[in-house]
């Protein structure tokens, strides 16, 4: 039995609450990349047991609505194969309010799959994303 090798992306993987893990927070510097770079990055899949090769890196950055504490999460994820975009975390980046870890967060959830370790800091990408969303909302009226 021969199994083909699967594609797997490398991603930064870390969590920082209220700036406690400076290596994870923005502005992001690659000085600590070997300590927090997950290679290969594996992730869970809806309805399946075990870990599978990740197809995207994710970054969550924002603050909790109830306390104002900041949170930054970098990790890996994969598409679970459902038909709708709104149930797949990696298909669409989102800025605004969302539910994470049983609490509401105000911030951005970003995903990328164009290169290994792509979930570093890209502040201009966030500005471009927000501008694009604003233009789409204006055109939809």
NORPE-V272602 format. One record per backbone hydrogen bond with DSSP energy under -1.0 kcal/mol. NH is the residue of the N-H (numbers start at 0). CO is the residue of the C=O. If there is no record, write none. Layout:
BEGIN
nh={NH;NH}
co={CO;CO}
END
This chain:
BEGIN
nh={8;10;12;13;15;17;19;23;24;32;34;35;36;37;40;42;47;51;53;54;55;56;57;58;59;60;61;62;63;64;67;70;71;72;73;74;76;87;90;93;95;97;99;102;104;105;106;107;108;109;111;116;117;125;126;127;128;129;130;131;132;133;134;135;136;137;138;139}
co={53;37;35;73;71;69;16;20;20;29;31;31;32;10;8;51;44;42;40;76;76;111;74;109;72;107;70;105;68;103;63;61;15;59;13;57;55;84;87;108;106;104;102;99;97;62;95;60;93;58;56;9;114;121;122;123;124;125;126;127;128;129;130;131;132;133;134;135}
END
